Amino acid sequence: MSTYEETQAYRRRRRMDWKDAAFTVCNYLFLTLLVIVTIYPFYFIFIYSVSDPIEAQKGVLIWPAGFSLEAYKATVRLPGISDAAIVTVARTVLGTLITVFSCSFFAYLITKDEMPLRKIIYRFVLITMYFNAGFIPWYLTMKTYGLQNNFLLYIIPSAISGFNIILIKTFIEQLPASLEESAKIDGAGYFKVYTSIIFPLSMPIIATIAVFAAVAQWNTWFDNFFLVENPKLQTLQLVLYNFLNQSSNLSNMTTDQLTRGDLVRTLTPQSIRMTITMIVTLPIVLVYPMLQRYFVKGIMMGAVKG
């Protein structure tokens, strides 16, 4: 190669290097801006909730305006909060376990050719993803089943999910059939194969489904709002939702409760709203990072085909 050709090749490499560097810088700037836009609203709610309520009204941007946990203390002491928290945690844990077991075992049975009418049953489950009877039939059905003012309302209707079954079924079909055949030769039945082989090997998609189910159980308040009148069975989301709608009256009530001699700490409606938002959001935000490593593998392997 001549000196001229070497010079031209060097210049082309320099131009390519410059373009790659510019693209990398723009890419990082864009992603950084996207992260800020995504995270900052949650960060703003957090710093507002821990700010001094009076100082926060003057403006909060990067750092808390003063520091105060009075809004959290007042919210935790609200009537019915402790019972609602217990119901919500119980609903989330039990509902998630039952959903994971029901969907995974159902999906495993659907993969068996010897299951009677398996294709028809599978299609009926998939239909629920596209068609909904509506609110009134749902309400009448729940009442007919005796689920009004019943803790089972939080568990039974969500036990089976068509979307979850599709993901788990596809994942199970990609497992080596020789593992199950070997277990059957040794005398294992369907349930033994499921608990000893299928379930442990399906942990990536199981963890993904568990997060989906837990988030849905934690955030749901619709069924509680329409079918539960017993205050002992109300969930944290509904109780805090009611307080959120009454935040102005609530701030006045908590101000009276926090009077200590000559010292009065004033709680504003905005500080109450921010605090309630943090309380109902923070548990789920803490759960996601622990199971995040399962997401990509579970979703990719469980969504190749239906």
KETOR-510851 format. One record per residue: x negated, y negated, z negated of N, C-alpha, C in turn; residue number from 1; chain. Coordinates in steps of 0.001 Angstrom, whole numbers. Atoms other than C-alpha are relative to their C-alpha. Layout:
REM KETOR-510851
[[X,Y,Z],[X,Y,Z],[X,Y,Z],NUM,A],
...
//
This chain:
REM KETOR-510851
[[-861,1194,0],[0,0,0],[-894,-1240,0],1,A],
[[814,1197,-133],[-1362,-3373,998],[235,-929,-1184],2,A],
[[-124,969,1079],[-1867,-6272,-1344],[1304,-784,107],3,A],
[[-1247,733,-199],[1086,-8107,187],[1202,809,-482],4,A],
[[-1112,-857,417],[3418,-5149,-346],[29,169,-1515],5,A],
[[50,-113,1453],[2228,-4758,-3918],[531,-1270,-663],6,A],
[[-479,1262,558],[2909,-8438,-4547],[1513,-95,99],7,A],
[[-1440,50,-168],[6423,-8185,-3124],[707,972,-969],8,A],
[[-593,-966,931],[7158,-5063,-5181],[-48,-529,-1429],9,A],
[[117,586,1336],[5903,-6834,-8313],[1041,-1090,-211],10,A],
[[-1002,1065,122],[8164,-9821,-7633],[1414,568,-129],11,A],
[[-1325,-618,127],[11169,-7558,-7112],[217,569,-1394],12,A],
[[-125,-525,1352],[10462,-5838,-10416],[216,-1118,-1003],13,A],
[[-178,1150,886],[10158,-9235,-12111],[1427,-525,62],14,A],
[[-1371,472,-141],[13520,-10313,-10676],[985,965,-668],15,A],
[[-876,-985,624],[15145,-7054,-11787],[-108,-73,-1515],16,A],
[[183,113,1442],[13629,-7379,-15255],[718,-1231,-537],17,A],
[[-666,1232,446],[14945,-10935,-15506],[1512,185,-6],18,A],
[[-1441,-239,-55],[18438,-9862,-14426],[446,937,-1119],19,A],
[[-341,-921,1085],[18437,-6958,-16886],[-19,-711,-1349],20,A],
[[96,727,1265],[17316,-9248,-19688],[1178,-966,-162],21,A],
[[-1132,929,71],[19983,-11824,-18836],[1305,745,-292],22,A],
[[-1213,-785,258],[22652,-9134,-18731],[51,470,-1451],23,A],
[[39,-472,1389],[21521,-7756,-22084],[346,-1114,-969],24,A],
[[-285,1134,880],[21603,-11196,-23708],[1482,-367,57],25,A],
[[-1427,333,-134],[25065,-11976,-22308],[876,1070,-640],26,A],
[[-770,-1096,577],[26280,-8566,-23360],[20,-87,-1520],27,A],
[[78,122,1453],[25072,-9027,-26930],[790,-1208,-501],28,A],
[[-749,1192,404],[26531,-12530,-27107],[1504,259,47],29,A],
[[-1427,-287,-137],[29905,-11325,-25854],[476,947,-1101],30,A],
[[-398,-964,1023],[30015,-8350,-28231],[-42,-623,-1392],31,A],
[[62,684,1293],[28928,-10522,-31155],[1205,-901,-200],32,A],
[[-1191,848,75],[31684,-13012,-30382],[1258,832,-217],33,A],
[[-1158,-883,151],[34184,-10145,-30087],[107,529,-1425],34,A],
[[2,-484,1382],[33131,-8770,-33471],[452,-1091,-959],35,A],
[[-375,1113,876],[33466,-12192,-35087],[1499,-271,81],36,A],
[[-1430,266,-189],[36913,-12760,-33584],[845,1095,-639],37,A],
[[-745,-1123,554],[38005,-9306,-34760],[-58,35,-1522],38,A],
[[205,-180,1442],[36562,-9348,-38278],[370,-1253,-788],39,A],
[[-168,1223,786],[36914,-12982,-39271],[1384,-154,-626],40,A],
[[-1306,146,675],[40717,-12955,-39872],[91,790,-1298],41,A],
[[-15,-790,1227],[40302,-10157,-42394],[-932,-610,-1050],42,A],
[[944,641,925],[37268,-11883,-43918],[608,-1269,-598],43,A],
[[-641,1222,488],[39240,-15142,-44182],[1031,332,-1080],44,A],
[[-991,-402,1010],[42045,-13364,-46042],[-696,372,-1300],45,A],
[[721,-421,1204],[39502,-11870,-48439],[-541,-1193,-790],46,A],
[[595,1126,726],[37662,-15099,-49270],[1077,-934,-538],47,A],
[[-1095,824,514],[40971,-16952,-49625],[585,633,-1255],48,A],
[[-628,-670,1141],[42300,-14328,-52025],[-850,-92,-1259],49,A],
[[875,90,1169],[39240,-14625,-54300],[-398,-1437,-300],50,A],
[[300,1410,254],[39092,-18412,-54111],[919,-542,-1091],51,A],
[[-878,705,925],[40473,-20765,-56694],[1197,-525,801],52,A],
[[-1171,353,-809],[44073,-21309,-55487],[100,-1476,355],53,A],
[[-98,1438,-266],[43957,-25101,-55825],[-1095,-448,957],54,A],
[[1100,380,-882],[40527,-25440,-54215],[188,561,1406],55,A],
[[-176,-635,-1312],[41491,-23054,-51394],[942,-804,886],56,A],
[[-925,815,-788],[44281,-25411,-50332],[-719,-1118,745],57,A],
[[769,1050,-671],[41616,-27972,-49398],[-719,519,1233],58,A],
[[638,-579,-1180],[40163,-25545,-46865],[-1022,1056,-363],59,A],
[[955,-1095,175],[38244,-22265,-46724],[-475,406,1387],60,A],
[[536,-324,-1314],[35922,-21411,-43855],[-967,1183,-51],61,A],
[[1022,-1049,47],[32837,-19326,-44675],[-111,616,-1383],62,A],
[[185,-464,1369],[32546,-19102,-48445],[1255,-280,-811],63,A],
[[-1155,269,870],[35195,-18871,-51180],[-100,-1374,-632],64,A],
[[-53,1297,676],[36264,-22201,-52635],[172,264,-1491],65,A],
[[-56,-431,1380],[35369,-21517,-56210],[125,1515,-44],66,A],
[[-195,-1445,104],[35988,-18015,-57500],[1035,276,-1086],67,A],
[[-1053,-327,955],[39077,-16630,-59179],[668,1301,406],68,A],
[[-708,-1257,-213],[40679,-13208,-59542],[1380,-18,-640],69,A],
[[-1288,108,666],[43819,-14531,-61182],[1144,490,892],70,A],
[[-1058,-457,-899],[45907,-13797,-58094],[100,1519,-17],71,A],
[[-4,-1462,66],[44856,-10143,-58217],[565,475,-1338],72,A],
[[-502,-399,1313],[45501,-9917,-61948],[1505,-190,-89],73,A],
[[-1433,263,52],[48924,-11489,-61555],[775,977,879],74,A],
[[-694,-919,-898],[49849,-9260,-58608],[66,1404,-585],75,A],
[[28,-1331,596],[48802,-6085,-60407],[1000,107,-1151],76,A],
[[-914,-21,1138],[50978,-7085,-63390],[1467,-190,406],77,A],
[[-1378,181,-440],[54091,-7574,-61252],[830,1234,-346],78,A],
[[-844,-1138,369],[57034,-5361,-62284],[155,994,1145],79,A],
[[-188,-1066,-980],[57180,-2031,-60465],[-1226,330,819],80,A],
[[1179,-229,-819],[53683,-2229,-58976],[-649,1351,-319],81,A],
[[674,-1247,366],[52222,702,-60939],[764,1219,507],82,A],
[[-801,-1124,-500],[55114,3052,-60111],[-77,84,1527],83,A],
[[65,9,-1463],[55039,1986,-56464],[-1347,500,503],84,A],
[[1328,-457,-402],[51283,2590,-56260],[-102,1516,-116],85,A],
[[31,-1459,181],[51693,6130,-57624],[788,695,1108],86,A],
[[-818,-588,-1060],[54489,6888,-55154],[-719,-78,1341],87,A],
[[680,179,-1279],[52452,5501,-52253],[-1188,937,133],88,A],
[[1151,-915,-39],[49317,7470,-53141],[475,1442,159],89,A],
[[-534,-1359,-119],[51376,10645,-53614],[536,251,1401],90,A],
[[-524,-147,-1359],[53140,10056,-50305],[-1130,159,1007],91,A],
[[1103,-47,-956],[49886,9445,-48464],[-736,1325,-62],92,A],
[[767,-1238,149],[48065,12468,-49880],[824,1209,427],93,A],
[[-820,-1160,-323],[50907,15000,-49705],[475,-32,1450],94,A],
[[-459,113,-1379],[52255,13693,-46408],[-1099,325,993],95,A],
[[1125,-285,-892],[48817,13847,-44802],[-326,1484,8],96,A],
[[307,-1443,76],[48144,17393,-46038],[1033,827,748],97,A],
[[-1058,-773,-654],[51505,18682,-44844],[3,-240,1510],98,A],
[[62,286,-1430],[51214,16927,-41490],[-1154,739,664],99,A],
[[1172,-686,-567],[47721,18318,-40894],[241,1500,91],100,A],
[[-236,-1447,-15],[48716,21858,-41863],[1081,368,1009],101,A],
[[-1113,-344,-882],[52036,21861,-39971],[-388,-150,1470],102,A],
[[363,237,-1397],[50644,20351,-36766],[-1074,970,478],103,A],
[[1090,-881,-418],[47485,22454,-36707],[467,1446,124],104,A],
[[-477,-1380,-81],[49226,25779,-37460],[992,167,1148],105,A],
[[-937,-44,-1126],[52020,25005,-34981],[-756,2,1324],106,A],
[[794,57,-1233],[49460,24085,-32311],[-724,1322,251],107,A],
[[668,-1300,-156],[47590,27336,-32979],[970,1058,504],108,A],
[[-992,-983,-442],[50765,29415,-32576],[411,-239,1451],109,A],
[[-396,317,-1375],[51625,27588,-29344],[-1027,544,1000],110,A],
[[1028,-513,-911],[48333,28818,-27847],[97,1508,209],111,A],
[[-108,-1462,-95],[49381,32471,-28305],[1050,389,1044],112,A],
[[-917,-428,-1051],[50941,34086,-25228],[1122,884,-541],113,A],
[[-1005,-916,542],[52798,36600,-27388],[1075,-693,-823],114,A],
[[-1024,710,741],[54778,33879,-29179],[1253,-156,861],115,A],
[[-1224,95,-814],[58428,34067,-27977],[377,-1459,279],116,A],
[[-494,1310,-427],[59644,31017,-26036],[-975,-1126,-326],117,A],
[[975,1010,422],[56420,29169,-26771],[-10,-1208,932],118,A],
[[12,1116,-940],[56566,27067,-23595],[1221,-894,-184],119,A],
[[-1208,787,207],[60151,26000,-24227],[-104,-811,-1289],120,A],
[[157,693,1287],[59414,25138,-27858],[-998,-1146,137],121,A],
[[1022,1031,-187],[56309,23210,-26826],[566,-1197,761],122,A],
[[-591,1098,-772],[58270,21177,-24276],[998,-794,-836],123,A],
[[-931,710,872],[60937,20353,-26834],[-744,-949,-935],124,A],
[[797,860,867],[58235,18976,-29120],[-523,-1203,782],125,A],
[[540,1100,-804],[56753,16897,-26288],[1076,-1014,361],126,A],
[[-1093,916,-341],[60161,15425,-25449],[146,-1091,-1056],127,A],
[[-148,984,1076],[60163,13688,-28829],[-954,-1176,152],128,A],
[[929,1106,-228],[57240,11556,-27632],[587,-1044,934],129,A],
[[-508,890,-1045],[59314,9999,-24867],[1437,-455,-241],130,A],
[[-1405,335,227],[62913,9980,-26102],[268,-108,-1488],131,A],
[[-351,245,1388],[64300,8598,-29327],[1506,-190,-101],132,A],
[[-1455,77,121],[67875,9004,-30527],[465,-1375,-451],133,A],
[[-383,1308,491],[67863,5557,-32123],[161,-28,-1499],134,A],
[[-16,176,1453],[68273,4166,-35590],[1200,672,-665],135,A],
[[-1212,-522,651],[71882,5162,-36355],[-12,1526,-77],136,A],
[[104,-1466,134],[71477,8883,-35472],[-1069,430,-996],137,A],
[[1067,-326,972],[68217,8924,-37434],[503,-198,-1425],138,A],
[[-504,294,1338],[69900,7343,-40451],[1023,1048,-431],139,A],
[[-1010,-999,341],[72855,9743,-40348],[-617,1372,-216],140,A],
[[670,-1299,156],[70554,12728,-39931],[-709,84,-1342],141,A],
[[696,-4,1278],[68441,11775,-42930],[976,125,-1165],142,A],
[[-1016,-97,1055],[71564,11317,-45060],[624,1397,-33],143,A],
[[-590,-1342,-64],[73028,14636,-43865],[-936,1040,-619],144,A],
[[975,-940,561],[69836,16456,-44841],[-241,-240,-1490],145,A],
[[165,275,1416],[70068,14923,-48313],[-1314,-664,-356],146,A],
[[1296,636,226],[66900,12873,-47958],[120,-1431,-522],147,A],
[[-162,1340,557],[68410,9607,-49204],[-348,34,-1484],148,A],
[[480,41,1385],[66755,8627,-52506],[-656,1323,-396],149,A],
[[685,-1273,207],[64614,11746,-52171],[-1443,-151,441],150,A],
[[1420,136,-341],[60824,11900,-52227],[-358,778,1263],151,A],
[[274,-787,-1205],[60928,14536,-49461],[206,-803,1277],152,A],
[[-166,876,-1154],[61987,11725,-47123],[-1344,-446,549],153,A],
[[1312,480,-406],[58345,10677,-47029],[-862,1093,633],154,A],
[[865,-1107,-396],[57033,14133,-46106],[569,803,1160],155,A],
[[-560,-930,-977],[59428,16298,-44079],[109,-587,1405],156,A],
[[-163,492,-1376],[60259,13994,-41101],[-1313,-170,763],157,A],
[[1289,227,-674],[56568,13398,-40358],[-864,1249,58],158,A],
[[807,-1225,41],[55443,17026,-40699],[-469,412,1389],159,A],
[[345,-392,-1368],[55449,17588,-36926],[-63,-1243,874],160,A],
[[195,1119,-921],[54110,15112,-34368],[-461,541,1348],161,A],
[[361,-492,-1327],[54020,15807,-30644],[-1388,-426,433],162,A],
[[1322,503,-389],[50946,13645,-30088],[-1110,779,-701],163,A],
[[1008,-756,746],[48982,15408,-32840],[-101,1428,506],164,A],
[[9,-1391,-464],[50004,18831,-31548],[-723,121,1334],165,A],
[[708,-32,-1289],[48757,18023,-28038],[-1508,-12,-219],166,A],
[[1443,103,241],[45335,17006,-29352],[-559,1282,-613],167,A],
[[516,-1193,675],[44952,20008,-31657],[78,1217,911],168,A],
[[-157,-1138,-911],[46283,22513,-29104],[-1112,25,1035],169,A],
[[1057,72,-1007],[43829,21326,-26464],[-1360,319,-600],170,A],
[[1263,-280,679],[40970,21449,-28953],[-142,1499,-269],171,A],
[[53,-1432,325],[41838,25016,-30036],[-230,828,1253],172,A],
[[162,-760,-1243],[42045,26210,-26434],[-1426,-27,516],173,A],
[[1388,76,-433],[38425,25140,-25929],[-950,795,-892],174,A],
[[835,-832,858],[37147,27339,-28767],[-222,1359,653],175,A],
[[265,-1318,-602],[35513,30650,-27730],[1021,1040,-452],176,A],
[[-1000,-1019,328],[38153,33381,-27559],[-624,1201,-684],177,A],
[[662,-1167,594],[35570,35977,-28628],[11,-46,-1523],178,A],
[[-22,103,1453],[35597,34625,-32186],[1296,574,-566],179,A],
[[-1290,-498,464],[39294,35337,-32614],[140,1498,283],180,A],
[[-91,-1425,-340],[39033,38697,-30857],[-796,847,-988],181,A],
[[816,-737,969],[36256,39795,-33215],[714,107,-1344],182,A],
[[-720,-19,1270],[38339,38839,-36228],[1181,963,51],183,A],
[[-1134,-908,-126],[41346,40759,-34930],[-448,1450,-8],184,A],
[[547,-1361,38],[39194,43853,-34397],[-268,434,-1429],185,A],
[[259,-295,1408],[38242,43626,-38062],[1272,57,-832],186,A],
[[-1268,-133,702],[41939,43603,-38959],[622,-1299,-476],187,A],
[[-546,1280,435],[42591,39899,-39455],[1284,-318,751],188,A],
[[-1246,419,-619],[46104,38618,-38809],[-81,-1433,480],189,A],
[[-5,1358,-552],[47144,35327,-37278],[-326,-1046,-1069],190,A],
[[234,998,1036],[47191,33417,-40544],[-1438,57,-500],191,A],
[[1393,-146,436],[43810,34819,-41594],[-946,-602,1034],192,A],
[[829,584,-1061],[42306,33880,-38228],[80,-1513,-44],193,A],
[[-186,1458,57],[43782,30395,-38553],[-781,-623,-1156],194,A],
[[638,601,1178],[42492,29738,-42075],[-1513,207,-22],195,A],
[[1431,-335,105],[39072,31401,-41660],[-817,-434,1205],196,A],
[[760,293,-1218],[38124,30555,-38070],[483,-1286,671],197,A],
[[-523,1115,-799],[40407,28125,-36247],[-76,-1314,-752],198,A],
[[-38,1258,765],[40863,25539,-38992],[-1404,-561,-270],199,A],
[[1346,572,233],[37156,25227,-39979],[-674,-499,1274],200,A],
[[638,429,-1246],[36024,25012,-36347],[685,-1221,619],201,A],
[[-744,1145,-534],[38684,22392,-35594],[-123,-1234,-883],202,A],
[[108,1098,949],[37488,20039,-38308],[-127,-1377,647],203,A],
[[41,1345,-607],[36614,17149,-35933],[1379,-547,358],204,A],
[[-1338,490,-370],[40155,16920,-34536],[907,-40,-1219],205,A],
[[-795,14,1228],[41645,17765,-37950],[-256,-1297,-765],206,A],
[[330,1244,697],[39797,14817,-39515],[617,-1201,705],207,A],
[[-606,1096,-756],[41019,12546,-36727],[1501,-83,-255],208,A],
[[-1439,-40,264],[44626,13650,-37198],[294,-425,-1438],209,A],
[[-204,365,1406],[44256,13258,-40964],[-43,-1512,-184],210,A],
[[71,1462,97],[43234,9616,-40556],[1253,-628,591],211,A],
[[-1230,525,-610],[46135,8945,-38188],[1181,159,-950],212,A],
[[-1130,-275,889],[48577,10568,-40603],[-72,-847,-1263],213,A],
[[152,775,1236],[47145,8818,-43666],[328,-1472,227],214,A],
[[-290,1402,-307],[47302,5392,-42027],[1502,-200,187],215,A],
[[-1448,111,-216],[50882,6002,-40906],[762,103,-1317],216,A],
[[-685,-161,1283],[51944,7203,-44362],[-211,-1224,-887],217,A],
[[297,1144,868],[50244,4311,-46133],[743,-1258,451],218,A],
[[-581,1242,-513],[51681,1613,-43870],[1517,37,144],219,A],
[[-1428,-97,-293],[55216,2935,-43370],[852,-481,-1170],220,A],
[[-962,459,1000],[58008,1180,-45250],[1427,14,543],221,A],
[[-1301,50,-665],[60870,1435,-42742],[988,987,-645],222,A],
[[-889,-992,596],[62330,4677,-44163],[337,-356,-1442],223,A],
[[-204,412,1377],[61886,3375,-47696],[1029,-1137,-96],224,A],
[[-873,1183,20],[63726,159,-46860],[1474,381,184],225,A],
[[-1385,-321,-342],[66862,1821,-45467],[589,1158,-798],226,A],
[[-541,-1215,597],[67171,5066,-47401],[-306,169,-1481],227,A],
[[369,-152,1404],[65735,4488,-50881],[477,-1219,-780],228,A],
[[-473,1053,897],[67542,2472,-53508],[-570,154,-1401],229,A],
[[580,-259,1312],[65919,4059,-56538],[-1341,-731,-132],230,A],
[[1263,746,118],[63180,1625,-57711],[-1177,885,-363],231,A],
[[1082,-913,361],[61171,4579,-59028],[-601,709,1211],232,A],
[[481,-659,-1212],[60792,5897,-55471],[-467,-986,1064],233,A],
[[430,989,-973],[59901,2643,-53734],[-1517,-1,136],234,A],
[[1434,-14,-276],[56497,2457,-52105],[-614,-1377,-218],235,A],
[[728,1243,242],[53851,-180,-52632],[246,-1008,1108],236,A],
[[-195,914,-1117],[54374,-1621,-49166],[1334,-735,-102],237,A],
[[-1308,643,86],[58072,-2271,-49727],[56,-958,-1179],238,A],
[[-2,881,1168],[57571,-3728,-53203],[-773,-1278,297],239,A],
[[798,1182,-326],[54836,-6056,-51995],[629,-805,1133],240,A],
[[-722,719,-1060],[56876,-6903,-48896],[1078,-892,-608],241,A],
[[-1026,807,665],[59699,-8067,-51141],[-618,-1173,-741],242,A],
[[686,1092,685],[57271,-10078,-53237],[-558,-1016,991],243,A],
[[549,897,-1018],[55728,-11491,-50067],[1058,-966,491],244,A],
[[-1098,872,-424],[59101,-12842,-48989],[412,-974,-1090],245,A],
[[-364,857,1119],[59516,-14378,-52437],[-1245,-651,-609],246,A],
[[1291,453,523],[55965,-15707,-52746],[100,-1354,-705],247,A],
[[-135,1301,656],[57091,-19243,-53662],[502,168,-1421],248,A],
[[-507,-256,1343],[59170,-18011,-56589],[-1005,789,-826],249,A],
[[981,-823,696],[56466,-15507,-57428],[-1136,-834,-556],250,A],
[[1091,841,485],[53796,-18181,-57722],[429,-773,-1235],251,A],
[[-493,703,1185],[55957,-20111,-60169],[81,939,-1201],252,A],
[[-122,-966,1080],[56604,-16960,-62196],[-1359,360,-572],253,A],
[[1317,-384,473],[52936,-15973,-62366],[-718,-1171,-658],254,A],
[[594,1158,663],[51932,-19519,-63260],[433,-59,-1462],255,A],
[[-487,-27,1376],[54125,-19292,-66334],[-638,1128,-793],256,A],
[[580,-1137,689],[52687,-15880,-67173],[-1471,-223,-344],257,A],
[[1434,183,195],[49104,-17132,-66934],[-326,-1195,-887],258,A],
[[241,1127,889],[49522,-20047,-69341],[-720,480,-1257],259,A],
[[782,-368,1182],[46929,-19796,-72075],[-321,-1275,-787],260,A],
[[241,1213,772],[47161,-22597,-74630],[191,-1222,869],261,A],
[[-73,1202,-825],[46378,-25815,-72829],[-446,251,1438],262,A],
[[538,-294,-1328],[44945,-24020,-69781],[1071,660,866],263,A],
[[-968,-568,-931],[47274,-23383,-66847],[-684,200,1351],264,A],
[[568,-306,-1315],[45984,-21652,-63728],[1156,94,992],265,A],
[[-1090,60,-957],[48247,-22466,-60811],[-281,937,1168],266,A],
[[90,-895,-1148],[48854,-19795,-58175],[913,-530,1091],267,A],
[[-772,522,-1118],[50009,-20997,-54793],[628,1152,788],268,A],
[[-597,-1056,-840],[52330,-19063,-52429],[-997,590,991],269,A],
[[968,-498,-975],[49475,-18810,-49913],[-983,965,-644],270,A],
[[929,-904,676],[47106,-17232,-52435],[661,1332,-316],271,A],
[[-738,-1234,249],[49799,-14705,-53357],[104,821,1284],272,A],
[[-107,-713,-1273],[50301,-13817,-49681],[-1326,661,377],273,A],
[[1308,-543,-348],[46582,-13350,-49089],[-368,1176,-894],274,A],
[[331,-1068,942],[46194,-11217,-52198],[792,1257,313],275,A],
[[-834,-1154,-333],[49108,-8952,-51289],[-491,661,1286],276,A],
[[520,-540,-1249],[47725,-8546,-47763],[-1260,818,-230],277,A],
[[1231,-725,298],[44345,-7496,-49141],[290,1313,-727],278,A],
[[-284,-1208,788],[45853,-4996,-51580],[522,1124,889],279,A],
[[-579,-1056,-831],[47820,-3136,-48906],[-918,398,1157],280,A],
[[881,-279,-1137],[45016,-3262,-46312],[-1306,660,-411],281,A],
[[1345,-425,389],[41821,-2570,-48257],[-174,1513,-90],282,A],
[[225,-1461,86],[42345,1176,-49010],[-228,663,1349],283,A],
[[170,-595,-1325],[42715,2050,-45327],[-1318,-442,626],284,A],
[[1270,491,-533],[39750,-127,-44390],[-1173,781,-585],285,A],
[[1059,-773,641],[37634,1854,-46858],[-27,1453,459],286,A],
[[-64,-1403,-419],[38820,5241,-45551],[-590,192,1396],287,A],
[[423,-158,-1386],[38027,4657,-41873],[-1489,301,156],288,A],
[[1426,-270,-231],[34204,4473,-42115],[-429,1406,-397],289,A],
[[402,-1317,463],[34017,7800,-43968],[282,1087,1041],290,A],
[[-389,-1012,-978],[35709,9700,-41107],[-242,-455,1434],291,A],
[[188,556,-1336],[34589,7578,-38191],[-819,926,902],292,A],
[[878,-836,-814],[31960,10082,-37054],[755,1134,687],293,A],
[[-789,-1052,-624],[34708,12590,-36229],[817,-505,1177],294,A],
[[-960,531,-961],[36669,10241,-33975],[-359,347,1444],295,A],
[[363,-154,-1405],[34730,10395,-30707],[63,1466,415],296,A],
[[8,-1417,-349],[34177,14144,-30741],[1401,572,-20],297,A],
[[-1335,-561,117],[37689,14939,-31908],[924,-457,1109],298,A],
[[-904,527,-1022],[39536,12663,-29495],[-422,439,1398],299,A],
[[462,-362,-1330],[37354,13427,-26471],[265,1470,316],300,A],
[[-206,-1424,-229],[37587,17191,-26909],[1476,375,-60],301,A],
[[-1410,-332,135],[41275,17079,-27775],[894,-710,995],302,A],
[[-820,781,-930],[42406,14827,-24933],[-377,228,1450],303,A],
[[409,-269,-1374],[40914,16422,-21832],[1180,418,849],304,A],
[[-1187,-462,-726],[44163,18103,-20856],[1133,168,-998],305,A],
[[-1149,-138,874],[47689,18538,-22219],[600,1375,66],306,A],
//
